[in-house]
Amino acid sequence: MVFLELGQAVWTHATHAADVLVVVTGKLAPTPAPKEINTDGLISFFASKVAPILLAVLGVIFIGRASKGAVSKLLTSSAIAIIGLAFIAGAVSLFFVGDYLINLAFK
């Protein structure tokens, strides 16, 4: 028990001594650079990995409905999926247009 308390006291004073030495010598640790998010990598990952999987799942669903004879539901689902993809493509294009406008404004 005594050794534990002694160890805690030494550790507390050692950390304070290190802090004092840093302040006295003026050698503060450099601040780490802020981490940036690789948006180009994220977009390419979604475009190359996630989008084909989602399209394959939609294809399997459409084939399953067509084989059951629910062609009207299939056409409705297909139209909704195509409209959804158009909205996604529009959002991606707005992302690039916004990037272009920001670069144009701050050059």
N, CA, C and O atoms as a printed pandas DataFrame, in Angstrom:
     atom_number atom_name residue_name chain_id  residue_number  x_coord  y_coord  z_coord
0              1         N          MET        A               1    0.821   -1.184    0.000
1              2        CA          MET        A               1    0.000    0.000    0.000
2              3         C          MET        A               1    0.871    1.256    0.000
3              4         O          MET        A               1    0.586    2.230   -0.697
4              5         N          VAL        A               2    1.934    1.209    0.795
5              6        CA          VAL        A               2    2.830    2.355    0.880
6              7         C          VAL        A               2    3.526    2.570   -0.467
7              8         O          VAL        A               2    3.695    3.702   -0.920
8              9         N          PHE        A               3    3.928    1.452   -1.101
9             10        CA          PHE        A               3    4.603    1.568   -2.390
10            11         C          PHE        A               3    3.673    2.162   -3.457
11            12         O          PHE        A               3    4.103    2.926   -4.321
12            13         N          LEU        A               4    2.410    1.798   -3.377
13            14        CA          LEU        A               4    1.439    2.329   -4.332
14            15         C          LEU        A               4    1.280    3.834   -4.170
15            16         O          LEU        A               4    1.279    4.571   -5.156
16            17         N          GLU        A               5    1.147    4.287   -2.939
17            18        CA          GLU        A               5    1.023    5.717   -2.689
18            19         C          GLU        A               5    2.301    6.456   -3.062
19            20         O          GLU        A               5    2.249    7.565   -3.593
20            21         N          LEU        A               6    3.439    5.846   -2.786
21            22        CA          LEU        A               6    4.712    6.459   -3.144
22            23         C          LEU        A               6    4.840    6.576   -4.672
23            24         O          LEU        A               6    5.296    7.595   -5.191
24            25         N          GLY        A               7    4.430    5.516   -5.378
25            26        CA          GLY        A               7    4.483    5.542   -6.843
26            27         C          GLY        A               7    3.580    6.608   -7.431
27            28         O          GLY        A               7    3.950    7.291   -8.386
28            29         N          GLN        A               8    2.393    6.749   -6.857
29            30        CA          GLN        A               8    1.471    7.781   -7.340
30            31         C          GLN        A               8    2.025    9.178   -7.093
31            32         O          GLN        A               8    1.895   10.057   -7.945
32            33         N          ALA        A               9    2.634    9.386   -5.947
33            34        CA          ALA        A               9    3.201   10.698   -5.631
34            35         C          ALA        A               9    4.355   11.023   -6.571
35            36         O          ALA        A               9    4.461   12.145   -7.065
36            37         N          VAL        A              10    5.221   10.039   -6.818
37            38        CA          VAL        A              10    6.355   10.263   -7.724
38            39         C          VAL        A              10    5.847   10.548   -9.134
39            40         O          VAL        A              10    6.373   11.428   -9.816
40            41         N          TRP        A              11    4.833    9.813   -9.574
41            42        CA          TRP        A              11    4.303   10.028  -10.920
42            43         C          TRP        A              11    3.708   11.427  -11.066
43            44         O          TRP        A              11    3.912   12.089  -12.084
44            45         N          THR        A              12    2.979   11.873  -10.055
45            46        CA          THR        A              12    2.373   13.202  -10.091
46            47         C          THR        A              12    3.439   14.280  -10.166
47            48         O          THR        A              12    3.327   15.216  -10.957
48            49         N          HIS        A              13    4.473   14.149   -9.343
49            50        CA          HIS        A              13    5.529   15.158   -9.347
50            51         C          HIS        A              13    6.361   15.092  -10.620
51            52         O          HIS        A              13    6.849   16.120  -11.090
52            53         N          ALA        A              14    6.529   13.910  -11.180
53            54        CA          ALA        A              14    7.307   13.777  -12.418
54            55         C          ALA        A              14    6.598   14.463  -13.581
55            56         O          ALA        A              14    7.239   15.112  -14.408
56            57         N          THR        A              15    5.291   14.321  -13.642
57            58        CA          THR        A              15    4.571   14.980  -14.733
58            59         C          THR        A              15    4.587   16.490  -14.551
59            60         O          THR        A              15    4.691   17.229  -15.530
60            61         N          HIS        A              16    4.485   16.956  -13.317
61            62        CA          HIS        A              16    4.563   18.401  -13.079
62            63         C          HIS        A              16    5.952   18.920  -13.418
63            64         O          HIS        A              16    6.088   20.009  -13.976
64            65         N          ALA        A              17    6.980   18.153  -13.086
65            66        CA          ALA        A              17    8.347   18.571  -13.394
66            67         C          ALA        A              17    8.550   18.654  -14.903
67            68         O          ALA        A              17    9.210   19.571  -15.393
68            69         N          ALA        A              18    7.993   17.715  -15.629
69            70        CA          ALA        A              18    8.117   17.752  -17.083
70            71         C          ALA        A              18    7.405   18.978  -17.645
71            72         O          ALA        A              18    7.909   19.617  -18.569
72            73         N          ASP        A              19    6.246   19.308  -17.100
73            74        CA          ASP        A              19    5.524   20.496  -17.550
74            75         C          ASP        A              19    6.316   21.772  -17.254
75            76         O          ASP        A              19    6.353   22.689  -18.074
76            77         N          VAL        A              20    6.937   21.825  -16.104
77            78        CA          VAL        A              20    7.730   22.997  -15.731
78            79         C          VAL        A              20    8.930   23.123  -16.652
79            80         O          VAL        A              20    9.256   24.224  -17.095
80            81         N          LEU        A              21    9.597   22.006  -16.949
81            82        CA          LEU        A              21   10.753   22.044  -17.845
82            83         C          LEU        A              21   10.360   22.521  -19.238
83            84         O          LEU        A              21   11.112   23.259  -19.875
84            85         N          VAL        A              22    9.212   22.113  -19.705
85            86        CA          VAL        A              22    8.753   22.545  -21.026
86            87         C          VAL        A              22    8.504   24.041  -21.034
87            88         O          VAL        A              22    8.866   24.727  -21.989
88            89         N          VAL        A              23    7.890   24.552  -19.980
89            90        CA          VAL        A              23    7.592   25.980  -19.920
90            91         C          VAL        A              23    8.882   26.782  -19.785
91            92         O          VAL        A              23    9.028   27.825  -20.422
92            93         N          VAL        A              24    9.819   26.309  -18.964
93            94        CA          VAL        A              24   11.055   27.046  -18.725
94            95         C          VAL        A              24   11.929   27.060  -19.975
95            96         O          VAL        A              24   12.465   28.104  -20.346
96            97         N          THR        A              25   12.073   25.923  -20.616
97            98        CA          THR        A              25   12.950   25.856  -21.790
98            99         C          THR        A              25   12.282   26.428  -23.030
99           100         O          THR        A              25   12.971   26.775  -23.989
100          101         N          GLY        A              26   10.968   26.532  -23.035
101          102        CA          GLY        A              26   10.258   27.072  -24.184
102          103         C          GLY        A              26   10.154   26.111  -25.343
103          104         O          GLY        A              26    9.803   26.510  -26.453
104          105         N          LYS        A              27   10.447   24.880  -25.106
105          106        CA          LYS        A              27   10.392   23.869  -26.170
106          107         C          LYS        A              27    9.069   23.121  -26.082
107          108         O          LYS        A              27    8.996   21.990  -25.600
108          109         N          LEU        A              28    8.053   23.773  -26.552
109          110        CA          LEU        A              28    6.742   23.137  -26.567
110          111         C          LEU        A              28    6.655   22.196  -27.750
111          112         O          LEU        A              28    7.295   22.408  -28.780
112          113         N          ALA        A              29    5.880   21.186  -27.596
113          114        CA          ALA        A              29    5.698   20.219  -28.683
114          115         C          ALA        A              29    4.952   20.898  -29.824
115          116         O          ALA        A              29    4.028   21.675  -29.586
116          117         N          PRO        A              30    5.347   20.608  -31.066
117          118        CA          PRO        A              30    4.636   21.222  -32.188
118          119         C          PRO        A              30    3.202   20.713  -32.258
119          120         O          PRO        A              30    2.917   19.545  -31.995
120          121         N          THR        A              31    2.326   21.616  -32.618
121          122        CA          THR        A              31    0.924   21.209  -32.722
122          123         C          THR        A              31    0.746   20.387  -33.993
123          124         O          THR        A              31    1.279   20.743  -35.044
124          125         N          PRO        A              32    0.010   19.305  -33.904
125          126        CA          PRO        A              32   -0.181   18.480  -35.103
126          127         C          PRO        A              32   -1.034   19.205  -36.142
127          128         O          PRO        A              32   -1.942   19.967  -35.810
128          129         N          ALA        A              33   -0.719   18.948  -37.380
129          130        CA          ALA        A              33   -1.470   19.571  -38.466
130          131         C          ALA        A              33   -2.889   19.022  -38.481
131          132         O          ALA        A              33   -3.099   17.842  -38.198
132          133         N          PRO        A              34   -3.863   19.863  -38.806
133          134        CA          PRO        A              34   -5.242   19.362  -38.849
134          135         C          PRO        A              34   -5.404   18.336  -39.958
135          136         O          PRO        A              34   -4.849   18.474  -41.048
136          137         N          LYS        A              35   -6.170   17.315  -39.654
137          138        CA          LYS        A              35   -6.398   16.267  -40.640
138          139         C          LYS        A              35   -7.496   16.711  -41.600
139          140         O          LYS        A              35   -8.500   17.298  -41.196
140          141         N          GLU        A              36   -7.279   16.418  -42.874
141          142        CA          GLU        A              36   -8.258   16.769  -43.886
142          143         C          GLU        A              36   -8.935   15.511  -44.388
143          144         O          GLU        A              36   -8.344   14.431  -44.394
144          145         N          ILE        A              37  -10.157   15.661  -44.802
145          146        CA          ILE        A              37  -10.913   14.533  -45.341
146          147         C          ILE        A              37  -10.638   14.451  -46.833
147          148         O          ILE        A              37  -10.730   15.449  -47.548
148          149         N          ASN        A              38  -10.300   13.257  -47.293
149          150        CA          ASN        A              38  -10.018   13.040  -48.706
150          151         C          ASN        A              38  -11.342   12.852  -49.439
151          152         O          ASN        A              38  -11.813   11.727  -49.606
152          153         N          THR        A              39  -11.939   13.960  -49.876
153          154        CA          THR        A              39  -13.246   13.866  -50.524
154          155         C          THR        A              39  -13.154   13.209  -51.885
155          156         O          THR        A              39  -14.087   12.526  -52.307
156          157         N          ASP        A              40  -12.044   13.404  -52.579
157          158        CA          ASP        A              40  -11.890   12.742  -53.877
158          159         C          ASP        A              40  -11.854   11.228  -53.708
159          160         O          ASP        A              40  -12.434   10.491  -54.505
160          161         N          GLY        A              41  -11.173   10.775  -52.671
161          162        CA          GLY        A              41  -11.123    9.338  -52.405
162          163         C          GLY        A              41  -12.484    8.783  -52.022
163          164         O          GLY        A              41  -12.837    7.672  -52.416
164          165         N          LEU        A              42  -13.256    9.557  -51.251
165          166        CA          LEU        A              42  -14.593    9.101  -50.867
166          167         C          LEU        A              42  -15.512    8.989  -52.079
167          168         O          LEU        A              42  -16.256    8.019  -52.220
168          169         N          ILE        A              43  -15.450    9.987  -52.944
169          170        CA          ILE        A              43  -16.314    9.966  -54.131
170          171         C          ILE        A              43  -15.939    8.807  -55.042
171          172         O          ILE        A              43  -16.810    8.108  -55.558
172          173         N          SER        A              44  -14.635    8.604  -55.238
173          174        CA          SER        A              44  -14.224    7.496  -56.106
174          175         C          SER        A              44  -14.573    6.145  -55.474
175          176         O          SER        A              44  -14.898    5.197  -56.190
176          177         N          PHE        A              45  -14.507    6.047  -54.142
177          178        CA          PHE        A              45  -14.889    4.799  -53.482
178          179         C          PHE        A              45  -16.365    4.501  -53.693
179          180         O          PHE        A              45  -16.733    3.380  -54.044
180          181         N          PHE        A              46  -17.218    5.516  -53.475
181          182        CA          PHE        A              46  -18.647    5.292  -53.668
182          183         C          PHE        A              46  -18.972    4.988  -55.125
183          184         O          PHE        A              46  -19.818    4.144  -55.418
184          185         N          ALA        A              47  -18.292    5.683  -56.035
185          186        CA          ALA        A              47  -18.572    5.463  -57.454
186          187         C          ALA        A              47  -18.102    4.094  -57.918
187          188         O          ALA        A              47  -18.728    3.489  -58.789
188          189         N          SER        A              48  -17.015    3.601  -57.355
189          190        CA          SER        A              48  -16.471    2.329  -57.840
190          191         C          SER        A              48  -16.960    1.119  -57.057
191          192         O          SER        A              48  -16.992    0.015  -57.600
192          193         N          LYS        A              49  -17.341    1.297  -55.796
193          194        CA          LYS        A              49  -17.706    0.139  -54.967
194          195         C          LYS        A              49  -19.187    0.093  -54.613
195          196         O          LYS        A              49  -19.827   -0.943  -54.790
196          197         N          VAL        A              50  -19.735    1.179  -54.124
197          198        CA          VAL        A              50  -21.085    1.178  -53.575
198          199         C          VAL        A              50  -22.146    1.259  -54.670
199          200         O          VAL        A              50  -23.127    0.516  -54.644
200          201         N          ALA        A              51  -21.950    2.152  -55.622
201          202        CA          ALA        A              51  -22.962    2.334  -56.674
202          203         C          ALA        A              51  -23.207    1.065  -57.492
203          204         O          ALA        A              51  -24.368    0.737  -57.739
204          205         N          PRO        A              52  -22.173    0.333  -57.925
205          206        CA          PRO        A              52  -22.457   -0.899  -58.671
206          207         C          PRO        A              52  -23.207   -1.947  -57.852
207          208         O          PRO        A              52  -24.030   -2.688  -58.391
208          209         N          ILE        A              53  -22.927   -2.009  -56.568
209          210        CA          ILE        A              53  -23.631   -2.978  -55.710
210          211         C          ILE        A              53  -25.101   -2.599  -55.605
211          212         O          ILE        A              53  -25.975   -3.461  -55.700
212          213         N          LEU        A              54  -25.378   -1.307  -55.409
213          214        CA          LEU        A              54  -26.778   -0.864  -55.328
214          215         C          LEU        A              54  -27.514   -1.102  -56.639
215          216         O          LEU        A              54  -28.676   -1.508  -56.633
216          217         N          LEU        A              55  -26.847   -0.855  -57.758
217          218        CA          LEU        A              55  -27.477   -1.109  -59.047
218          219         C          LEU        A              55  -27.730   -2.597  -59.257
219          220         O          LEU        A              55  -28.751   -2.976  -59.832
220          221         N          ALA        A              56  -26.822   -3.436  -58.802
221          222        CA          ALA        A              56  -27.027   -4.886  -58.913
222          223         C          ALA        A              56  -28.210   -5.332  -58.069
223          224         O          ALA        A              56  -28.998   -6.172  -58.504
224          225         N          VAL        A              57  -28.344   -4.780  -56.867
225          226        CA          VAL        A              57  -29.485   -5.130  -56.001
226          227         C          VAL        A              57  -30.789   -4.688  -56.664
227          228         O          VAL        A              57  -31.772   -5.429  -56.648
228          229         N          LEU        A              58  -30.807   -3.488  -57.247
229          230        CA          LEU        A              58  -32.007   -3.034  -57.956
230          231         C          LEU        A              58  -32.325   -3.952  -59.135
231          232         O          LEU        A              58  -33.489   -4.267  -59.382
232          233         N          GLY        A              59  -31.307   -4.374  -59.852
233          234        CA          GLY        A              59  -31.521   -5.284  -60.978
234          235         C          GLY        A              59  -32.129   -6.598  -60.545
235          236         O          GLY        A              59  -33.033   -7.115  -61.202
236          237         N          VAL        A              60  -31.636   -7.151  -59.433
237          238        CA          VAL        A              60  -32.188   -8.413  -58.922
238          239         C          VAL        A              60  -33.643   -8.233  -58.497
239          240         O          VAL        A              60  -34.477   -9.104  -58.744
240          241         N          ILE        A              61  -33.943   -7.113  -57.863
241          242        CA          ILE        A              61  -35.328   -6.847  -57.456
242          243         C          ILE        A              61  -36.224   -6.723  -58.677
243          244         O          ILE        A              61  -37.328   -7.267  -58.693
244          245         N          PHE        A              62  -35.758   -6.010  -59.705
245          246        CA          PHE        A              62  -36.562   -5.836  -60.912
246          247         C          PHE        A              62  -36.783   -7.161  -61.625
247          248         O          PHE        A              62  -37.886   -7.429  -62.102
248          249         N          ILE        A              63  -35.759   -7.987  -61.703
249          250        CA          ILE        A              63  -35.905   -9.300  -62.359
250          251         C          ILE        A              63  -36.878  -10.175  -61.577
251          252         O          ILE        A              63  -37.690  -10.890  -62.166
252          253         N          GLY        A              64  -36.795  -10.117  -60.261
253          254        CA          GLY        A              64  -37.718  -10.899  -59.437
254          255         C          GLY        A              64  -39.156  -10.473  -59.615
255          256         O          GLY        A              64  -40.049  -11.318  -59.674
256          257         N          ARG        A              65  -39.394   -9.178  -59.702
257          258        CA          ARG        A              65  -40.766   -8.704  -59.908
258          259         C          ARG        A              65  -41.263   -9.029  -61.315
259          260         O          ARG        A              65  -42.435   -9.356  -61.502
260          261         N          ALA        A              66  -40.392   -8.941  -62.283
261          262        CA          ALA        A              66  -40.800   -9.226  -63.661
262          263         C          ALA        A              66  -41.144  -10.706  -63.829
263          264         O          ALA        A              66  -42.039  -11.060  -64.596
264          265         N          SER        A              67  -40.433  -11.553  -63.115
265          266        CA          SER        A              67  -40.725  -12.986  -63.237
266          267         C          SER        A              67  -42.048  -13.345  -62.558
267          268         O          SER        A              67  -42.664  -14.352  -62.908
268          269         N          LYS        A              68  -42.487  -12.542  -61.601
269          270        CA          LYS        A              68  -43.776  -12.793  -60.939
270          271         C          LYS        A              68  -44.938  -12.216  -61.729
271          272         O          LYS        A              68  -46.094  -12.475  -61.394
272          273         N          GLY        A              69  -44.661  -11.444  -62.764
273          274        CA          GLY        A              69  -45.726  -10.886  -63.583
274          275         C          GLY        A              69  -46.191   -9.522  -63.154
275          276         O          GLY        A              69  -47.180   -9.024  -63.691
276          277         N          ALA        A              70  -45.523   -8.897  -62.212
277          278        CA          ALA        A              70  -45.908   -7.562  -61.749
278          279         C          ALA        A              70  -45.165   -6.514  -62.575
279          280         O          ALA        A              70  -44.284   -5.817  -62.074
280          281         N          VAL        A              71  -45.537   -6.420  -63.841
281          282        CA          VAL        A              71  -44.821   -5.528  -64.748
282          283         C          VAL        A              71  -45.129   -4.068  -64.428
283          284         O          VAL        A              71  -44.243   -3.220  -64.543
284          285         N          SER        A              72  -46.344   -3.757  -64.037
285          286        CA          SER        A              72  -46.668   -2.365  -63.723
286          287         C          SER        A              72  -45.881   -1.885  -62.500
287          288         O          SER        A              72  -45.416   -0.745  -62.471
288          289         N          LYS        A              73  -45.731   -2.745  -61.495
289          290        CA          LYS        A              73  -44.914   -2.388  -60.335
290          291         C          LYS        A              73  -43.453   -2.254  -60.745
291          292         O          LYS        A              73  -42.726   -1.401  -60.236
292          293         N          LEU        A              74  -43.042   -3.104  -61.667
293          294        CA          LEU        A              74  -41.664   -3.047  -62.148
294          295         C          LEU        A              74  -41.390   -1.726  -62.853
295          296         O          LEU        A              74  -40.356   -1.099  -62.625
296          297         N          LEU        A              75  -42.317   -1.301  -63.710
297          298        CA          LEU        A              75  -42.133   -0.043  -64.425
298          299         C          LEU        A              75  -42.148    1.149  -63.468
299          300         O          LEU        A              75  -41.381    2.097  -63.637
300          301         N          THR        A              76  -43.021    1.095  -62.467
301          302        CA          THR        A              76  -43.069    2.169  -61.475
302          303         C          THR        A              76  -41.770    2.229  -60.684
303          304         O          THR        A              76  -41.203    3.301  -60.473
304          305         N          SER        A              77  -41.311    1.061  -60.253
305          306        CA          SER        A              77  -40.060    1.012  -59.489
306          307         C          SER        A              77  -38.886    1.456  -60.342
307          308         O          SER        A              77  -37.999    2.160  -59.859
308          309         N          SER        A              78  -38.871    1.056  -61.595
309          310        CA          SER        A              78  -37.787    1.455  -62.495
310          311         C          SER        A              78  -37.775    2.965  -62.683
311          312         O          SER        A              78  -36.717    3.591  -62.648
312          313         N          ALA        A              79  -38.945    3.544  -62.882
313          314        CA          ALA        A              79  -39.027    4.992  -63.065
314          315         C          ALA        A              79  -38.555    5.729  -61.816
315          316         O          ALA        A              79  -37.842    6.729  -61.909
316          317         N          ILE        A              80  -38.954    5.233  -60.654
317          318        CA          ILE        A              80  -38.523    5.860  -59.403
318          319         C          ILE        A              80  -37.013    5.743  -59.240
319          320         O          ILE        A              80  -36.350    6.690  -58.816
320          321         N          ALA        A              81  -36.477    4.576  -59.579
321          322        CA          ALA        A              81  -35.030    4.382  -59.456
322          323         C          ALA        A              81  -34.270    5.289  -60.418
323          324         O          ALA        A              81  -33.247    5.865  -60.047
324          325         N          ILE        A              82  -34.752    5.420  -61.627
325          326        CA          ILE        A              82  -34.083    6.283  -62.604
326          327         C          ILE        A              82  -34.146    7.736  -62.177
327          328         O          ILE        A              82  -33.166    8.467  -62.323
328          329         N          ILE        A              83  -35.283    8.167  -61.653
329          330        CA          ILE        A              83  -35.405    9.541  -61.156
330          331         C          ILE        A              83  -34.467    9.761  -59.966
331          332         O          ILE        A              83  -33.843   10.816  -59.848
332          333         N          GLY        A              84  -34.373    8.763  -59.088
333          334        CA          GLY        A              84  -33.448    8.862  -57.957
334          335         C          GLY        A              84  -32.007    8.980  -58.410
335          336         O          GLY        A              84  -31.244    9.777  -57.863
336          337         N          LEU        A              85  -31.627    8.187  -59.412
337          338        CA          LEU        A              85  -30.266    8.278  -59.937
338          339         C          LEU        A              85  -30.019    9.639  -60.584
339          340         O          LEU        A              85  -28.919   10.185  -60.490
340          341         N          ALA        A              86  -31.034   10.180  -61.235
341          342        CA          ALA        A              86  -30.887   11.514  -61.823
342          343         C          ALA        A              86  -30.667   12.569  -60.738
343          344         O          ALA        A              86  -29.859   13.481  -60.912
344          345         N          PHE        A              87  -31.385   12.444  -59.617
345          346        CA          PHE        A              87  -31.181   13.384  -58.519
346          347         C          PHE        A              87  -29.778   13.246  -57.932
347          348         O          PHE        A              87  -29.136   14.247  -57.613
348          349         N          ILE        A              88  -29.309   12.020  -57.792
349          350        CA          ILE        A              88  -27.952   11.807  -57.272
350          351         C          ILE        A              88  -26.925   12.407  -58.225
351          352         O          ILE        A              88  -25.979   13.060  -57.786
352          353         N          ALA        A              89  -27.107   12.189  -59.534
353          354        CA          ALA        A              89  -26.180   12.764  -60.510
354          355         C          ALA        A              89  -26.227   14.291  -60.467
355          356         O          ALA        A              89  -25.195   14.948  -60.611
356          357         N          GLY        A              90  -27.411   14.853  -60.271
357          358        CA          GLY        A              90  -27.532   16.302  -60.148
358          359         C          GLY        A              90  -26.817   16.829  -58.919
359          360         O          GLY        A              90  -26.176   17.879  -58.970
360          361         N          ALA        A              91  -26.925   16.106  -57.818
361          362        CA          ALA        A              91  -26.239   16.526  -56.593
362          363         C          ALA        A              91  -24.725   16.468  -56.768
363          364         O          ALA        A              91  -24.010   17.359  -56.311
364          365         N          VAL        A              92  -24.243   15.430  -57.422
365          366        CA          VAL        A              92  -22.803   15.315  -57.658
366          367         C          VAL        A              92  -22.332   16.439  -58.578
367          368         O          VAL        A              92  -21.272   17.023  -58.352
368          369         N          SER        A              93  -23.106   16.741  -59.604
369          370        CA          SER        A              93  -22.703   17.827  -60.511
370          371         C          SER        A              93  -22.717   19.172  -59.781
371          372         O          SER        A              93  -21.864   20.021  -60.041
372          373         N          LEU        A              94  -23.673   19.376  -58.871
373          374        CA          LEU        A              94  -23.682   20.612  -58.088
374          375         C          LEU        A              94  -22.463   20.702  -57.171
375          376         O          LEU        A              94  -21.954   21.791  -56.909
376          377         N          PHE        A              95  -22.002   19.556  -56.691
377          378        CA          PHE        A              95  -20.795   19.525  -55.868
378          379         C          PHE        A              95  -19.609   20.063  -56.674
379          380         O          PHE        A              95  -18.838   20.882  -56.173
380          381         N          PHE        A              96  -19.462   19.607  -57.916
381          382        CA          PHE        A              96  -18.354   20.060  -58.746
382          383         C          PHE        A              96  -18.541   21.516  -59.189
383          384         O          PHE        A              96  -17.566   22.263  -59.271
384          385         N          VAL        A              97  -19.778   21.926  -59.474
385          386        CA          VAL        A              97  -20.036   23.312  -59.843
386          387         C          VAL        A              97  -19.735   24.235  -58.665
387          388         O          VAL        A              97  -19.161   25.309  -58.849
388          389         N          GLY        A              98  -20.116   23.827  -57.467
389          390        CA          GLY        A              98  -19.821   24.609  -56.275
390          391         C          GLY        A              98  -18.330   24.730  -56.024
391          392         O          GLY        A              98  -17.842   25.799  -55.658
392          393         N          ASP        A              99  -17.601   23.632  -56.220
393          394        CA          ASP        A              99  -16.153   23.654  -56.081
394          395         C          ASP        A              99  -15.537   24.610  -57.093
395          396         O          ASP        A              99  -14.626   25.368  -56.761
396          397         N          TYR        A             100  -16.030   24.575  -58.319
397          398        CA          TYR        A             100  -15.526   25.480  -59.355
398          399         C          TYR        A             100  -15.796   26.942  -58.988
399          400         O          TYR        A             100  -14.927   27.797  -59.154
400          401         N          LEU        A             101  -17.003   27.223  -58.488
401          402        CA          LEU        A             101  -17.349   28.603  -58.125
402          403         C          LEU        A             101  -16.510   29.097  -56.944
403          404         O          LEU        A             101  -16.110   30.260  -56.911
404          405         N          ILE        A             102  -16.247   28.229  -55.989
405          406        CA          ILE        A             102  -15.412   28.623  -54.846
406          407         C          ILE        A             102  -13.989   28.912  -55.306
407          408         O          ILE        A             102  -13.387   29.905  -54.896
408          409         N          ASN        A             103  -13.453   28.042  -56.157
409          410        CA          ASN        A             103  -12.107   28.288  -56.672
410          411         C          ASN        A             103  -12.048   29.566  -57.504
411          412         O          ASN        A             103  -11.051   30.286  -57.468
412          413         N          LEU        A             104  -13.101   29.843  -58.243
413          414        CA          LEU        A             104  -13.146   31.046  -59.058
414          415         C          LEU        A             104  -13.225   32.295  -58.177
415          416         O          LEU        A             104  -12.586   33.303  -58.478
416          417         N          ALA        A             105  -13.988   32.237  -57.113
417          418        CA          ALA        A             105  -14.184   33.402  -56.248
418          419         C          ALA        A             105  -12.959   33.718  -55.415
419          420         O          ALA        A             105  -12.692   34.891  -55.156
420          421         N          PHE        A             106  -12.194   32.706  -54.979
421          422        CA          PHE        A             106  -11.094   32.937  -54.057
422          423         C          PHE        A             106   -9.717   32.874  -54.723
423          424         O          PHE        A             106   -8.710   32.714  -54.033
424          425         N          LYS        A             107   -9.657   32.998  -56.044
425          426        CA          LYS        A             107   -8.354   33.047  -56.709
426          427         C          LYS        A             107   -7.888   34.451  -56.876
427          428         O          LYS        A             107   -6.808   34.683  -57.418
